[in-house]
Amino acid sequence: RRFIRLMLPKVIGHPIEQLTFLGFTVIASGLGAGAIAILNFARNFQSMPVNTIGVTFALAAFPVLARAASVADSETFRREFSFTGKAILLLTALAAVVVYLLRQPLIAFFLGGGAFDAAAIRLTAVTLGVFALAIPTESLTHLLARGFYALKDSLTPVLVSLLALVIAIINGYAFAQSYGVPGLALGFFTGSFLKTVILYLLLQRKITLLRK
């Protein structure tokens, strides 16, 4: 019963990211020819450092966090979380800067040519530049989620993710009316930032309830 109780929220929450970009795809479909492709290409480039740094570090920290939580060692839990969080923030901030500075040549090298002309390259680069803002925040959410999982709470990350989904789509739609496809990336960042802040505050509260 405990296994099912912990598993179900994760199963339900797994498609949230896909639902977010499904909503963005619907919005992008009204922004002109090529908008959906530009959105997806920019997102693919942005997700590489998130998966390489954020997901990897979060997975590596999870066993230590789970062990500390199992014996109610709040000091070790907080120390491991803080160290890993700072490492993720530092590396992903550097990655975001690199992606931002190299976005134009990256897009031109990998995607340029044929129907993907200079205008498409430029718009994709602008969209990627906005997406780069979310590299640190999205990476940190993976660690924050593992912190909750270590504390046997799989529901809170899902509920916060659902809230972030709604905020991202609403803001993405609003920003897209003025900024086009880059506005969707800005909407994604607002949802990601809000999710990171809320998860961090809630996790800090749960950590204080741990007793060694």
ZAKENU-173933 format. One record per residue: residue in one letter; x, y, z of N, C-alpha, C in turn. Coordinates in steps of 0.001 Angstrom, whole numbers. Example, Ala and Ser with C-alpha at 12.3 -4.5 7.8 and 13.67 -1.06 7.14 Angstrom:
BEGIN
res/n.xx/n.yy/n.zz/ca.xx/ca.yy/ca.zz/c.xx/c.yy/c.zz
A/13190/-5690/7800/12300/-4500/7800/13200/-3300/7800;
S/12850/-2250/7080/13670/-1060/7140/12900/30/7870;
//
This chain:
BEGIN
res/n.xx/n.yy/n.zz/ca.xx/ca.yy/ca.zz/c.xx/c.yy/c.zz
R/822/-1212/0/0/0/0/855/1261/0;
R/1937/1235/774/2822/2399/817/3508/2620/-525;
F/3909/1523/-1157/4538/1610/-2483/3579/2256/-3475;
I/2325/1805/-3481/1335/2361/-4409/1057/3824/-4093;
R/998/4142/-2810/737/5529/-2409/1847/6460/-2900;
L/3086/5994/-2864/4202/6814/-3325/4317/6815/-4848;
M/3881/5721/-5473/4034/5588/-6918/2998/6395/-7693;
L/1759/6390/-7229/669/6976/-8001/885/8449/-8353;
P/1276/9310/-7399/1488/10720/-7786/2545/10879/-8870;
K/3609/10080/-8787/4659/10165/-9803/4135/9741/-11162;
V/3317/8680/-11190/2732/8217/-12454/1833/9288/-13047;
I/1027/9903/-12184/114/10947/-12642/888/12178/-13110;
G/1967/12506/-12396/2714/13720/-12710/3705/13583/-13841;
H/3976/12355/-14255/5008/12159/-15292/4707/12899/-16597;
P/3457/12953/-17056/3194/13633/-18340/3102/15156/-18255;
I/3376/15752/-17085/3151/17190/-16938/4003/17995/-17923;
E/5268/17630/-18064/6132/18361/-18996/5615/18236/-20422;
Q/5184/17026/-20789/4635/16826/-22126/3360/17648/-22325;
L/2543/17738/-21283/1320/18543/-21372/1646/20021/-21522;
T/2696/20463/-20831/3106/21865/-20946/3451/22196/-22394;
F/4262/21343/-23010/4678/21644/-24377/3593/21305/-25397;
L/2650/20478/-25010/1484/20309/-25866/687/21610/-25914;
G/539/22238/-24738/-127/23538/-24701/633/24585/-25492;
F/1959/24581/-25362/2782/25524/-26127/2667/25265/-27625;
T/2578/23990/-28006/2453/23648/-29422/1141/24179/-29995;
V/78/24055/-29209/-1216/24584/-29650/-1123/26094/-29846;
I/-480/26773/-28891/-326/28230/-29011/548/28575/-30204;
A/1660/27823/-30365/2600/28094/-31457/1958/27874/-32817;
S/961/26999/-32886/315/26721/-34168/-391/27953/-34729;
G/-652/28923/-33867/-1278/30152/-34336/-308/31295/-34537;
L/985/30998/-34467/1996/32053/-34576/2673/32086/-35942;
G/2180/31324/-36883/2763/31368/-38217/3528/30112/-38559;
A/3876/29989/-39833/4592/28807/-40320/5957/28685/-39662;
G/6285/27466/-39250/7595/27188/-38668/7694/27436/-37182;
A/6660/28004/-36555/6739/28347/-35133/6911/27109/-34265;
I/6192/26034/-34596/6282/24812/-33798/7683/24206/-33899;
A/8235/24164/-35097/9582/23613/-35283/10616/24442/-34530;
I/10492/25759/-34594/11429/26647/-33894/11353/26421/-32393;
L/10136/26299/-31859/9952/26041/-30429/10609/24731/-30024;
N/10381/23676/-30795/10928/22365/-30446/12441/22318/-30573;
F/12986/22938/-31613/14441/22951/-31779/15119/23691/-30621;
A/14574/24843/-30259/15162/25630/-29169/15081/24857/-27857;
R/13957/24204/-27623/13781/23414/-26398/14765/22259/-26347;
N/15009/21601/-27464/15941/20481/-27489/17351/20919/-27103;
F/17787/22053/-27603/19111/22561/-27240/19161/22931/-25762;
Q/18083/23519/-25257/18051/23937/-23848/18065/22752/-22895;
S/17447/21652/-23296/17304/20510/-22390/18596/19723/-22211;
M/19560/19888/-23106/20796/19103/-23012/21562/19360/-21720;
P/21865/20621/-21353/22566/20830/-20081/21721/20471/-18869;
V/20403/20583/-18979/19524/20195/-17863/19661/18703/-17591;
N/19614/17901/-18651/19726/16450/-18490/21134/16039/-18082;
T/22128/16706/-18642/23516/16329/-18372/23941/16684/-16955;
I/23534/17852/-16480/23976/18328/-15164/22893/18121/-14110;
G/21732/18706/-14334/20689/18688/-13312/20223/17295/-12947;
V/19854/16507/-13943/19346/15157/-13686/20431/14262/-13098;
T/21640/14346/-13642/22734/13490/-13187/23093/13769/-11735;
F/23244/15040/-11375/23591/15392/-10000/22473/15015/-9035;
A/21236/15226/-9450/20107/14895/-8580/20043/13394/-8303;
L/20259/12582/-9334/20253/11132/-9159/21395/10685/-8248;
A/22558/11317/-8398/23708/10945/-7577/23488/11300/-6104;
A/22789/12394/-5846/22566/12836/-4468/21444/12075/-3780;
F/20548/11485/-4558/19355/10875/-3974/19646/9797/-2923;
P/20580/8859/-3150/20823/7843/-2112/21263/8445/-778;
V/22096/9476/-824/22541/10107/423/21380/10804/1114;
L/20560/11502/329/19397/12174/900/18434/11153/1512;
A/18200/10051/815/17280/9031/1317/17811/8393/2596;
R/19115/8149/2648/19710/7551/3843/19585/8499/5029;
A/19867/9781/4794/19755/10757/5877/18309/10891/6346;
A/17371/10878/5409/15962/10993/5777/15498/9782/6567;
S/16023/8596/6239/15575/7367/6899/15953/7335/8377;
V/17019/8057/8733/17437/8106/10145/17167/9473/10754;
A/16382/10301/10049/15996/11631/10532/17207/12500/10837;
D/18236/12402/9985/19448/13206/10158/19320/14476/9315;
S/18717/15488/9898/18456/16718/9147/19743/17451/8780;
E/20771/17332/9610/22023/18033/9324/22690/17484/8066;
T/22787/16162/7968/23379/15543/6780/22519/15806/5548;
F/21208/15707/5718/20298/15967/4604/20497/17386/4090;
R/20510/18350/4989/20652/19744/4585/22017/20003/3948;
R/23068/19392/4518/24414/19611/3996/24556/19040/2590;
E/24060/17825/2370/24150/17202/1050/23318/17971/28;
F/22125/18365/446/21256/19110/-464/21883/20449/-832;
S/22444/21129/156/23051/22434/-96/24256/22315/-1020;
F/25112/21334/-771/26309/21154/-1599/25931/20843/-3044;
T/25007/19898/-3217/24601/19509/-4570/23875/20649/-5273;
G/23022/21359/-4529/22293/22479/-5114/23231/23579/-5595;
K/24244/23884/-4801/25207/24913/-5202/26000/24472/-6428;
A/26376/23188/-6459/27114/22674/-7615/26262/22753/-8887;
I/24996/22353/-8764/24099/22419/-9921/23916/23865/-10370;
L/23689/24760/-9416/23459/26166/-9757/24666/26770/-10451;
L/25862/26485/-9948/27079/27040/-10538/27285/26517/-11961;
L/27213/25208/-12124/27486/24612/-13433/26415/24965/-14465;
T/25162/24971/-14037/24094/25283/-14999/24057/26772/-15331;
A/24461/27619/-14385/24560/29049/-14698/25630/29278/-15759;
L/26765/28583/-15615/27817/28669/-16632/27329/28113/-17963;
A/26615/26997/-17902/26077/26396/-19128/25090/27337/-19802;
A/24264/28015/-19000/23291/28952/-19560/23983/30107/-20270;
V/25063/30593/-19683/25819/31684/-20298/26434/31224/-21622;
V/27010/30019/-21618/27620/29479/-22841/26565/29292/-23937;
V/25430/28721/-23560/24348/28523/-24539/23883/29861/-25093;
Y/23754/30843/-24218/23294/32156/-24665/24288/32799/-25632;
L/25570/32728/-25293/26588/33374/-26119/26784/32663/-27464;
L/26607/31343/-27461/26873/30563/-28677/25602/30149/-29409;
R/24457/30690/-28995/23184/30211/-29549/23105/30386/-31062;
Q/23555/31511/-31581/23449/31765/-33017/24309/30802/-33838;
P/25618/30682/-33544/26418/29725/-34327/25991/28276/-34123;
L/25506/27920/-32932/25035/26557/-32688/23859/26216/-33599;
I/22889/27104/-33616/21703/26879/-34445/22086/26847/-35918;
A/22943/27781/-36336/23349/27841/-37745/24094/26584/-38157;
F/24955/26066/-37281/25771/24897/-37613/24924/23635/-37720;
F/24041/23421/-36750/23283/22170/-36702/22008/22194/-37545;
L/21424/23367/-37722/20116/23418/-38366/20078/24236/-39651;
G/21068/25094/-39850/21034/25999/-40990/21105/25294/-42329;
G/20433/25874/-43299/20471/25323/-44652/19094/24951/-45151;
G/18918/24967/-46454/17645/24595/-47057/16546/25563/-46670;
A/15403/24991/-46264/14257/25821/-45892/14475/26550/-44573;
F/15453/26083/-43800/15752/26733/-42519/16712/27891/-42793;
D/16146/29020/-43157/16931/30153/-43630/17427/31028/-42492;
A/18025/32162/-42843/18614/33063/-41848/17581/33586/-40865;
A/16377/33862/-41331/15323/34359/-40440/14932/33297/-39414;
A/14842/32034/-39861/14509/30938/-38947/15625/30721/-37933;
I/16870/30827/-38396/18018/30684/-37493/17989/31780/-36430;
R/17733/32994/-36851/17708/34123/-35921/16591/33970/-34884;
L/15399/33580/-35318/14279/33438/-34389/14499/32273/-33427;
T/15068/31191/-33920/15369/30055/-33052/16422/30430/-32022;
A/17419/31212/-32439/18462/31652/-31523/17896/32553/-30430;
V/16986/33445/-30807/16348/34314/-29808/15542/33473/-28820;
T/14793/32507/-29332/13995/31636/-28473/14884/30827/-27533;
L/15978/30300/-28055/16923/29550/-27223/17535/30451/-26160;
G/17818/31703/-26512/18372/32635/-25536/17449/32839/-24344;
V/16142/32886/-24603/15173/33022/-23506/15063/31705/-22736;
F/15037/30595/-23454/14998/29288/-22798/16196/29084/-21874;
A/17336/29681/-22218/18546/29509/-21408/18344/29993/-19976;
L/17432/30938/-19783/17143/31420/-18428/16653/30292/-17527;
A/15981/29310/-18121/15375/28233/-17338/16323/27058/-17105;
I/17533/27100/-17638/18460/25988/-17438/18769/25784/-15950;
P/19153/26833/-15187/19409/26616/-13756/18159/26225/-12976;
T/17034/26899/-13226/15837/26620/-12440/15303/25214/-12714;
E/15263/24827/-13975/14758/23492/-14289/15687/22415/-13740;
S/16981/22666/-13752/17934/21702/-13211/17746/21547/-11705;
L/17535/22648/-11008/17338/22589/-9560/16060/21852/-9184;
T/15035/21931/-10019/13787/21245/-9681/13971/19730/-9618;
H/14907/19200/-10390/15167/17764/-10331/15733/17385/-8967;
L/16629/18199/-8425/17167/17939/-7090/16089/18138/-6030;
L/15301/19185/-6170/14238/19444/-5200/13237/18295/-5167;
A/12890/17775/-6326/11955/16645/-6376/12547/15439/-5664;
R/13839/15166/-5877/14479/14027/-5187/14509/14236/-3692;
G/14602/15490/-3264/14538/15762/-1835/13201/15344/-1247;
F/12131/15646/-1939/10805/15220/-1482/10656/13703/-1547;
Y/11178/13085/-2617/11081/11633/-2720/11825/10958/-1561;
A/12981/11516/-1193/13741/10951/-80/12956/11032/1226;
L/12116/12039/1338/11278/12207/2524/9932/11492/2379;
K/9834/10638/1358/8626/9843/1099/7404/10714/834;
D/7650/11804/109/6570/12700/-302/6656/12852/-1815;
S/5823/12110/-2514/5810/12209/-3978/4655/13062/-4481;
L/3783/13501/-3573/2610/14268/-3986/2925/15751/-4170;
T/3690/16317/-3253/3960/17759/-3312/4593/18196/-4626;
P/5652/17520/-5129/6218/17951/-6421/5205/17926/-7560;
V/4285/16971/-7531/3281/16885/-8597/2314/18060/-8521;
L/1849/18378/-7328/911/19490/-7170/1545/20814/-7579;
V/2812/21014/-7185/3510/22247/-7552/3757/22283/-9059;
S/4060/21129/-9652/4270/21066/-11101/2996/21406/-11854;
L/1851/20966/-11342/574/21296/-11983/317/22801/-11932;
L/629/23413/-10798/489/24861/-10685/1417/25562/-11668;
A/2674/25085/-11755/3642/25678/-12673/3203/25513/-14119;
L/2572/24374/-14445/2059/24147/-15790/1032/25214/-16161;
V/92/25457/-15252/-951/26454/-15515/-338/27839/-15700;
I/585/28203/-14818/1237/29516/-14907/2015/29643/-16206;
A/2754/28589/-16576/3578/28627/-17787/2715/28811/-19033;
I/1610/28084/-19112/763/28174/-20303/56/29527/-20372;
I/-455/30002/-19233/-1132/31308/-19219/-153/32414/-19612;
N/1007/32423/-18979/2003/33445/-19299/2548/33272/-20710;
G/2737/32011/-21127/3223/31775/-22473/2265/32323/-23514;
Y/984/32104/-23303/-16/32636/-24238/10/34158/-24252;
A/94/34760/-23052/105/36223/-22963/1349/36814/-23619;
F/2507/36247/-23322/3757/36773/-23880/3838/36533/-25386;
A/3273/35412/-25845/3339/35088/-27276/2587/36103/-28120;
Q/1587/36736/-27538/839/37734/-28299/1706/38941/-28648;
S/2700/39226/-27800/3580/40376/-28032/4929/39988/-28625;
Y/5455/38813/-28197/6831/38464/-28570/6928/37253/-29488;
G/5809/36626/-29827/5855/35465/-30694/6409/34240/-29981;
V/7153/33413/-30706/7675/32164/-30151/8565/32396/-28926;
P/9458/33409/-28920/10242/33647/-27701/9367/33907/-26473;
G/8160/34411/-26676/7254/34625/-25556/6852/33325/-24883;
L/6769/32237/-25648/6480/30928/-25060/7629/30479/-24156;
A/8854/30722/-24612/10019/30389/-23783/10023/31210/-22501;
L/9609/32463/-22590/9535/33307/-21396/8452/32802/-20448;
G/7322/32358/-21006/6283/31767/-20180/6775/30511/-19473;
F/7549/29690/-20176/8120/28490/-19571/9037/28854/-18415;
F/9850/29890/-18584/10761/30308/-17520/9994/30772/-16290;
T/8932/31527/-16467/8171/31998/-15304/7594/30815/-14519;
G/7081/29814/-15237/6567/28628/-14555/7667/27864/-13848;
S/8821/27726/-14504/9949/27007/-13920/10492/27730/-12690;
F/10584/29058/-12766/11086/29840/-11627/10142/29720/-10436;
L/8841/29846/-10698/7854/29729/-9625/7907/28342/-8994;
K/8018/27330/-9811/8097/25960/-9305/9313/25768/-8419;
T/10449/26300/-8834/11682/26165/-8056/11552/26843/-6697;
V/11032/28051/-6673/10909/28801/-5421/9957/28100/-4456;
I/8802/27680/-4951/7813/27042/-4073/8339/25716/-3531;
L/8935/24889/-4408/9478/23616/-3943/10580/23833/-2908;
Y/11426/24833/-3121/12514/25093/-2176/11959/25479/-805;
L/10993/26374/-777/10423/26816/498/9725/25664/1219;
L/8987/24858/488/8287/23738/1110/9261/22668/1603;
L/10332/22441/835/11310/21436/1256/12056/21889/2506;
Q/12413/23165/2574/13088/23665/3765/12218/23471/5005;
R/10935/23653/4838/10022/23444/5966/10008/21997/6399;
K/10008/21076/5420/10000/19649/5766/11315/19219/6402;
I/12430/19807/5961/13721/19442/6528/13775/19809/8001;
T/13222/20951/8372/13242/21381/9768/12458/20441/10663;
L/11562/19657/10094/10776/18705/10893/11534/17417/11145;
L/12663/17231/10423/13480/16043/10663/14200/16176/11997;
R/14304/15086/12715/15030/15092/13974/15967/13889/13969;
K/17214/14150/14342/18205/13057/14370/17970/12171/15588;
//
